[in-house]
C-alpha cells in the first residue's frame, strides 16, 4: 500500500501535468520578437535549465540582466509559465532576461532551488561574456514562490558577498512559511490554507526550518545592506500582509522600497488577469528595471 508521502507525490505529479492550465495563459497585448535560446548552466546542485531572452535592437557593449523565477508553490510550474512576459521585459527594459527553470519540491526540497538560483547568478557573474551581460547590473525577481527565492537569494548574496544585486522584484511572495496558513487572512479567492500547507510542507524537509530566513525571509534578523526593492501585492491574497511587513522592514533598514497593492486583484493576477491590472504591474516592473539599470 502506498505511503502518505508516495500518495502526495503522485498527486503532485498529476497537478504538474495540468500546470500549464488556462489560468496561466494570459498573454500581453503584444509579444515582441527577441533573441531566444535555451541553455544549461552549471550550479552546485547540477546543471540548471534556463531560458535566455535578448532584445533585438542593437545595443553597444554588454547589457544588464534580470533573473526571473516562476511561481507554483515550490512544487509546480516551469519557466515557460513566464515566457511571454520575459520577452516583453527583455524588449522594453533593454536587458537580457534569464528565466530559471529551477528544481521542484518535494523531490528537491529547500535549499535546492535556492542554491540553484544562486548558482546561476554566480555563473553569470563569473563568466559575463557567456551571455554578454554587465555583471555589475544584476536584478532578480520572481512571482509567488519565485518571489520567495528572489528575496532569499538577496539575503544569501549579502551573506556570501560574491556578487552584487541592484534590485529585487517580489511579486506577491510568500515570505513567512512558519505561520500556519490557517492563521493568515482568508479570502474566498485566496490560496486555500490546505493547499498552502502542502506547498510549505513539500518545500521544507522539516518544520524546524520554517523560521530559517533563507526559507522565510521575514525572519531575517536584519535587512540592512539588501538591494532596493519593488514589492507587488494583491488585495485578495492571504500573503499580502507578510509581503507588506517585509516592505516596511526594508524601509526601516534604510532600503529604498517601492510597494504597490493592487486593489481588487487576487494572488497570481499578473498571470491570470484581468489583463489591464496585469499589464499595469508588468509595466511597473519594467519601469523599475529601467531605473535600476540607468536606462
N, C-alpha and C positions, 0 to 999 in steps of 0.2 A: 504494500500500500504506500502511495506517495506521501512524503512528509509535508508538513505545512510549508516549509521552505521551497520544496520542489513544486508544490501547487502554486505558490506565489510567483515563482519564476515562470512557470508555464503560462499563468495569466498575463504576466508582463510581456512575454513573447507574443501572445495574441494581440495585446494592446499595440505593440510595436508594428505589427502587420497593418494596423489601421492608423498609424501615426501621421501619415500624410493625408489626414482627413480634411474634409471641406472647411472646417473652422480655421485651418491654416492656409487656405487657398486664396486669401485676399491678395490682390495684385495692385501695384501702384497705377496711377492714371497712365503713365508712360514708363516703359522699361528701356533705358538707354543701352546702346551697344558698348561693350567694354572688352578688353582683352581678358581671357579667362584660361586658367589651367588648374589641373588637379596635381598636387604634389604630396609626397610622403616625407615628413620631416623627422629626423632622429630626436628622440626625447629619452629621459631616464626610464620611462615605462614602456618603451618600444616606439616604433615608427608611428607618427600621427598623420592621419589624412587631413589635408587642408585644401580648401578651395580658394584660389587667389584671383583677385579682380584688379585690373589696372585700367585707368581711363585711357581712351583712345587719343584724346588731344595730346599734342606733343608738349612735354614739359622738360625744361632744361635741368639736368642733374637728377639726383635721387629724390624720391617722393616720401612724404610722411606716410605712416602706416597705421591703420586701425585694425585691431584684432577683435573679432566677433565670436561670441559664444551663444549658441542657441539655447532655447528653453526646453522643458519637458520633464520637470521634476527630478532631474538627475537620472531617470530611468528610461525616458522616451525621447524621440526626436532625432534629428540629424542636421547636419549643416545645410542640407537642401531646403530646410524649412525657412531659412533666411536668404536664400539665393537671390531672389529678385530685388530685395531691399539692399543687399550688399552691392548689387550692380548700381543702384541709384546712388548709394553713398560714394562709391568709387568715382563715379562721374561727377557728381555735384560738389563733393568735398575735395576733388582733385587729389586723391590719395590712393595708395594700394590698400586693399582690404584683404585680410587673411581670415577666412571663415573656418574655424576649427571644428572638426568632426570628432569630438572627444569621446573617450571610452565611457560606457554607461554602467551604472549600478543596476542590480546588485552583484553582477559578475565582477565589476571593478569598483569597489566601494571607495569612500574617502580614505586617503587623499589622492587617489589615482588621477582623476580628471584634473584636479588642481595642479599636480606635478606635471601632468601632460601639457596643460595650457602654459604653465610657467616655462616648461622646456621648449615649447615652440618659440616663445618670445626670446628666450636665451639664445636659441639657434639663430634667429633673425638678427639679434644684436651682434653676435659673434661673427656672422657672415652676411653683412648687409648687401654685399654685391650679388648674392644669390637672387634676391628679389628687387634689387635696385632701390633700396629704401634708405632714408635718412634715419639712422639709428638713434639720433637724439630727439626725434619727434615720433614717439610711440604713444598711441592711445589704446585703451582696452575697454570693452563694454560687452554687455550681454543682457539677455531677456529672461526674466523669471530665474530659473536655476542658473542660467548663464550669467545673470547679474550677480548672483552669489559668488560664482567662480571669479568674475572680474574683480569684485571687491576683495576677495581673499588673495588673489594674485598681487594686488596692490600692497596688501599687508606683508605678504611674503617677499615682495621686491624690496620693501623698506627694510625688512629684517636682514636680507642677504646682501643688499647693496651691489647687485651685479649689473643692473641696467636701470635707466630712468624711465618713468612713465609720466606723460604730460597731462593726461586726462583720463578719468574713469567715468563711464556711462552705465548707470544702473537703472534698468528698465523694469519696474515693478518686481524688485528682487526679494526673495526670502532671505532675511539676514539673521533670523532667530529660530534655529532648529530645536532649541531646548524647551521653549514654551509649548505646552500641549496645544495642538491645533484646535481642540475643543474649547480652549480658554481664550482664543483670539476672537476678534469681532466677526460676526457672521452676517452674511447677506445671501439671499436666495440665489444670486448669480455668482457668488464667490466659489473658490475651490472647496469642495466638501471636506470637512475635517477628517473624515475617514480616509480620503484619498491623500490629503496632505500628510497624514500619519504614515501611510505606505511609502510615500516619497522619502520622508525623513528616515524611516526605518531601513529602507533599502540602501540609502546613501551612507548611513553611519554604521560601521561594524559593531559599535556598542553604544548604548545610551550615554555613557560617561563622556563620550567625545562631543556631545551636542554643545557643550559650552566652550569647546576649543574655538578661539577666534578665527581660525582658518576654516572652520565649518560654519560658525555663526559669528560673522564679523561684528555684530552689535556688542559682543562681549570683549572686544579688544580693550585692554586697559587704557591705552592712549591711541588717538587717531592723529596725533601730531606728525607732520612730515609726509602725509599722504598726498597724492595728486589732487588737483582741483576736480570737482565732480559735477555731473549733471545727473539728477535723480528724478525719475518719472514714476508717478503713482496714479492709481485709478480709484475713483470714489468707491465703487462696489467691489473692493478687494480686501480680503482679510489680512493681506500682507502690507497694506499701505501704512498703518501706524508704525511698524518697525522700521520701514524704509525712511519715513519722515523723522523718526527719532534719530536715525543714523545721520540724516542730513543736518539736524540740529547739533549733534555731537561733533560733526566735522566743522561746522561754523564755530563752535565753542573752542575748537582746537586751532582756529585761525586758518582753516582751509576755505578757499573760495568755492562756494556751492551755489548752483542754480537748481531750484526744485520747481516742478510744475505738477499739480494734481489735476487730472482730467475729470471734471465733473460728468457724471452720467456714464462713465466708462467702466468696463469690467476688466478683470485680470486677462491679459493676453490681447487687449484691444488693438495693439499695433499689428497684430497678425490676423485678427478676426473681425475688425471693424467696430463701428462704422468707418468707412473709408475716409471721411472728412477728418475725423479725430485722429485716425492712424497717420494720415499724411501730414497732419499738423505736428504730431510727435516726431515723425521721421525728419521733418524739416528742422525741428528743434535740435535733433541730434546732429544733423548736417551743419547747422549754423555754429554749434559749439565746437565741432571738429574744425571748421574753417578758422574760427577764432584761435583755437589751441595751436593750430598749425601755422598761424600767421598768414592766412590766405586773404 
